[in-house]
Amino acid sequence: MGEVRRAGPDDAATVATLLDDFNTEFDTPTPGVDVLTARLAERLRGDDLVALLHEPPGGPADGLAVVSFRPTVWFDGPVALLDELYVRPDRRGQRIGHTIISAVEALAAERGGRIVEVNVDGEDVDARRFYAAHGYACVEPGATEPSYYYAKEW
C-alpha cells in the first residue's frame, strides 16, 4: 500500500502541488504552487505545521495531510487541527485516506494530544461520511446539537 512519512522543507513543492490539485479539483481558490512552495519551505522547518505524505512503493506521493498544532488550556497536550487531507482521485478507494488519518492520530498522540479537529463543508457528504466512519463527530459528548465553525477573513 505504501507508507506515510513526515514531509520536510525539501518536500515543499510536492506538498504544494498536492494542495493546489486539491483546491483545483474542488473549485476552491488557490494561491498557486509557487506561493505555496515558498510558504511551506519555511513552515515545514518548525513543529507547528506538519505535512504527512503517503507514498506508494516506487511511486510519487499520492496523498497528504496538513496538520497545525496549537496549545490549549483544555488539555495538557496540543490540539491537532487537520487542515487538509487529500488523496489523488485515481488512488481513492484503496484505504489511503484511512492510512493517512491513522498517521495523523498517531502523531497527535505522540505529542501528548488528545483531540484532532477537522472542519468539513456541510455539502461534502463523502468527507463527512469518511470522518464519521473514523469516529469523528460534529456533536460534542453530552451535547444534542451539532457544533458549528465560524470564520472571518480579512
Secondary structure by P-SEA (a helix, b strand, c coil): cbbbbbbcccaaaaaaaaaaaaaaaaccccccaaaaaaaaaaccccccbbbbbbbccccccccbbbbbbbbbccccbbbbbcccccccccccccaaaaaaaaaaaaaaaaacccbbbbbbbccaaaaaaaaaaaccccccccccbbbbbbbccc
